[in-house]
Amino acid sequence: MPFPVTEIPKTYDPKQVEPRWYAAWERSRLFEASEASSRPPFSMAIPPPNITGSLHMGHALNNTLQDVLLRFYRLQGYEGCWVPGTDHGGIATQNVVEKQLLNEGRSRTDLGREAFLRRLWSWKEECGDTILHQLKRLGCALDWSRKRFTLEDPCAQAVLEAFRLFWEQGLLYRERRMVNWCVRCGTALSDIEVEHEDRQDKLYYVRYPSRENPGDFLVVATTRPETILADMAVAVHPEDARYQGWIGRRLLRPLNPGGKVSEIAVVADEGVDREFGTGALKVTPGHDPLDYEIAQRHNLYDFLEVIGLDGRMREHTGPPFAGSDRFEARRLAEAALREKDLLEKEEPYRHSVGVCYRCGEVIEPLLSYQWFLRMGALIAPAIEAAREGRLRFYPESWRQPYLQWLENLKDWCLSRQIWWGHRIPVYYCGNCHQDELFFRPDPKSAWSRHSPTVVGSHRTPAGVYGSYRGMREALGAKAYQTALQGADRMWVRTPRGPMCKLEAPARCETCSGTEIFQDPDVLDTWFSSALWPFSIWGWPKSSRAFQKFYPTHTLVTGYEILYLWVARMVLFGCYFLKREPFARVLIHGIVRDAKGKKMSKSLGNVVDPLEVIDRFGADALRFSLIQQAVPGRDIQCTEDSWVGARNFANKLYNVSRFVQMQLSGARPVGPDRASLAHLADRWILSRLCATQLQVGRSYGECRLDEAARCLYSFVWDDFCDWYVEFAKLRTPAPLSVLLEVLSRIFRLLHPMMPFLTEDLWHRLFPVSERDFLLNSAWPRSLEDFSDPEAERRMQHLQEVIGAIRTLRHQMRLSPVAPLEAHCLFREDSLAELFAEHAGAVKRLARLQALYLLREEKKPPHCATLLVSGGEIFVPLGGQMDVGRERARLEESLQAMDQEVVRLDARLSNRSFLDKAPAREVEKVRSRKRELETQRQGILRRLASVQ
């Protein structure tokens, strides 16, 4: 039958090609997976981006790597299912909408909880899927029929079920503990949600007078003099000889709430760092986690708290501190200490400061009632999964940090004091429980806490507070309900225990009362994210999708969320389902700017991947990222990399167009091993065989960067620069080999460059519009075409042609300057090889003549090229520059000496000699012998060049 030809345009235009093919893929439902398929499953769950996000370079890298794996395994015959979705993003999303309200002159408390949540859902429906639409431009083969959102079913049902199971198994508790508090976001954060920055501050050396002798001082160094008001003790190390006489003595606190003089004790504790400051540590258990632990060890329980949840000094601190911001209070404390002559000195001090991972505000350690998850029961199975090899990390170096984090894991603070999220399914009875309520209706007012006996009024500036019963009596039912709906924070004492329900109970289980109130806190966003790999399939229900696709195969993620997310998914998967949620974790680095700096809006160095796609095409962006994506290492984002990838795409496009232009008549039959008479044909198919094996192995081992570099080298160097150039010298062109190689290149490269390969596949081969590459198969083995001898012989031709081309460049000769080459080979087989291919060597090296010498007859005024097995003499006549020729030979000699040093190092390495294959060891020895022969030749030539 006639070979169908769909003309390939002269230039490749990604803006035309990419949207057309993605639309075709979507129309055909190409990415939808079937639970009924008999093919083995390959499933992945996308790391769900926040609904506040738009595509950035980190997303582009992460999703490109996932797409490569999905397409590779589809070509390998797997039923590939990649589930898309988004995360509700808790604090980040609430902050976006609160900023909108602020611009309108309103706050969330002005709206109330229900109205505020409606506003958030409206914003989500309008903007929440922006990033998913942008992933289509990247070419992601996501199964859009399975799109998930963490606040909607089935994910929401999974959250309720997980909480219920933890509750019933006694792993949840509510306790007043030291937490990381963000005064900007108004919520507690877990330890791994706190980022650390190096900052320049002051270290204040403060005198603590002795009670017995106020003229005698114990000097303490601190970065936070504003918290001296809450000091409960001063601690020293029990083995510190400087302070043996101070242990047990009483000191006068330098600054006191309300100005009242207070005494504190000197205690001995091994937690004190003797090298910090003076070695004496102020113990402020209400505002420092280490001090909190020291206080517990010494039975100091009546903690003083001087900083409120809004970051301002509490009223009881008295003038001049009350109501001031914590940083302003630091300046006031410094001034007060100077006035009392209790500030001995201050000095610059650089240290690590904890900040909120969302807004960057300095974290305030505060005591607060929060919900916690006991992690002890979850840890062992997650550790065993990694140690026993059921969970593998790529690179493997991340396995140990993962294990170390789990081994030191503390209980997880689950509650967040915001409104957007999974509300904690715990309910309280207002009739039988005497509870404490914390409420701040106005963001500008102070937080308040009072005992249950105090009856509050919702009209007071400080807000509504008091017991449920007292509030009901004072406000009446309607105003009471309004107050509760607006409550930012409740602290509840529950003698009989609260109720955990998946939906609001109608009556109290204890007293049958009907005034039931739900805990106002929401769960940490990462709680629902930890359930993601199985909640997306409908867990706790055992659906067909769950049975087919869980556990997932591979997780692709950045190292920065290894603990925040990856470890927690393993913990939850092993706990609830008794097996790890994925078998492999591919960890990539961060995409940085051209100078290696992390991208940020404040630095103005953010690169928009959509702009890169507009300029260079999605395939160029994808390929440039993959080439650099060495597992675990950061990537530098440069325009040169996109230009290089675009040039690579154009190279393949142009060679495909060249091949198409040779087509006429019947379609050629695929190459047959026995009929391959031409060396170049045998060589390219042998190289293709090795390339296909290496690329398949690299894909399977998550070394996508290696696969990209291997394909780049084969396509650009072997195929385009060498084989196609040899093919152009032949009439007719070897179409069967050209088409076979291109057919395989398209399939090998398709996971990385899906748009270009799809377009060329359909233009060059007799396939229908719906015969997509993703539905084809990975190329069959080419093992029968492996031909080491053809590769060796071709390498000799390439070396000589390349050496002559290099000489032209080094001697600054015109590319068309007439040259001739006199070749002297030590083996007859090489002379025969060059005699057979003399025409091709002359054309490709642009030689006027090629002579094969039987003995050394060096022409006058010639350059000498040392090649494997011989020497090439190139007469230069009047173009000969003796100084430049000597420099060229000396440079070659230096390069040879350096290579010999490297080879000697390998040959003196006992491990290499014992473990490497004998063929590899002999290859190194043979190369060294060849270099030594060449070295002698260079020395002779140097002696003759005058």
Salt bridges, closest charged atoms under 4 A:
GLU26 OE2 - LYS136 NZ 3.14
GLU32 OE1 - ARG29 NH2 3.05
GLU35 OE2 - ARG146 NH1 3.04
ASP67 OD2 - ARG71 NE 2.77
ASP67 OD2 - ARG622 NH2 2.76
GLU79 OE1 - ARG39 NH2 2.98
ASP87 OD1 - HIS88 ND1 3.92
GLU98 OE1 - ARG108 NE 3.44
GLU104 OE1 - ARG106 NH2 2.76
GLU104 OE2 - ARG119 NH2 2.61
GLU125 OE2 - LYS124 NZ 3.72
ASP129 OD2 - LYS147 NZ 2.80
ASP143 OD2 - ARG146 NE 2.82
GLU161 OE2 - ARG164 NH2 2.57
GLU168 OE2 - ARG164 NH1 2.73
GLU175 OE2 - ARG177 NE 3.83
GLU193 OE1 - ARG416 NH2 2.48
GLU197 OE1 - ARG199 NH2 3.03
ASP201 OD2 - HIS351 NE2 2.68
GLU212 OE2 - ARG211 NH2 3.64
ASP216 OD2 - ARG249 NH2 3.54
GLU226 OE2 - ARG224 NE 2.97
GLU226 OE2 - ARG330 NH2 3.00
ASP231 OD1 - LYS282 NZ 2.86
ASP240 OD2 - ARG242 NH2 2.72
GLU263 OE1 - ARG211 NH1 3.11
GLU263 OE1 - ARG250 NE 3.53
ASP269 OD1 - ARG297 NH2 2.72
ASP269 OD2 - HIS298 NE2 2.95
GLU305 OE2 - ARG176 NH2 2.32
GLU305 OE1 - ARG314 NH2 3.88
GLU328 OE1 - ARG331 NH2 2.69
GLU334 OE2 - LYS202 NZ 3.93
GLU334 OE2 - ARG338 NH2 3.10
ASP341 OD1 - ARG207 NH1 3.54
GLU344 OE1 - ARG207 NE 3.44
GLU346 OE2 - LYS202 NZ 3.10
GLU346 OE1 - ARG338 NH2 2.69
GLU347 OE1 - LYS345 NZ 3.93
GLU361 OE2 - ARG326 NH2 2.94
GLU364 OE2 - ARG224 NH2 2.80
GLU364 OE1 - ARG326 NH1 2.82
GLU388 OE1 - ARG390 NH1 2.24
GLU407 OE2 - ARG387 NH2 2.54
GLU436 OE2 - ARG493 NH2 3.21
ASP488 OD1 - ARG108 NH1 3.48
GLU509 OE2 - LYS501 NZ 2.33
GLU515 OE2 - ARG472 NE 3.12
ASP519 OD2 - ARG174 NE 3.96
ASP521 OD2 - ARG489 NH1 3.17
ASP524 OD2 - ARG416 NH2 3.07
GLU580 OE1 - ARG390 NE 3.25
ASP614 OD1 - ARG137 NH2 2.66
ASP634 OD2 - ARG592 NE 2.66
GLU639 OE2 - ARG615 NH2 2.72
ASP681 OD1 - ARG730 NH1 2.84
ASP705 OD2 - ARG703 NH2 2.75
ASP705 OD2 - ARG709 NH2 2.92
GLU706 OE2 - ARG703 NH1 3.44
ASP718 OD2 - ARG687 NE 2.95
ASP721 OD1 - LYS651 NZ 2.97
GLU725 OE2 - LYS728 NZ 3.29
GLU740 OE2 - ARG744 NE 2.64
GLU758 OE2 - HIS762 NE2 3.07
ASP759 OD1 - ARG20 NH2 2.97
ASP759 OD2 - ARG763 NE 3.07
GLU769 OE2 - ARG27 NH2 3.84
ASP787 OD2 - ARG673 NH2 3.39
ASP787 OD2 - ARG682 NE 3.69
GLU789 OE2 - ARG792 NH2 2.76
GLU820 OE2 - HIS822 NE2 2.92
GLU836 OE1 - ARG793 NH2 3.51
GLU836 OE2 - HIS837 NE2 3.69
GLU855 OE2 - LYS857 NZ 3.65
GLU856 OE2 - ARG941 NH2 2.76
GLU871 OE2 - ARG941 NH2 2.92
GLU885 OE2 - ARG888 NH2 2.86
GLU890 OE2 - ARG886 NH2 3.71
ASP897 OD1 - ARG935 NE 2.71
GLU899 OE2 - ARG927 NE 3.00
ASP904 OD1 - LYS928 NZ 2.56
ASP914 OD1 - ARG910 NH1 3.52
GLU920 OE2 - ARG906 NH2 3.84
GLU922 OE2 - ARG929 NH2 2.78
GLU930 OE2 - ARG826 NH2 3.52
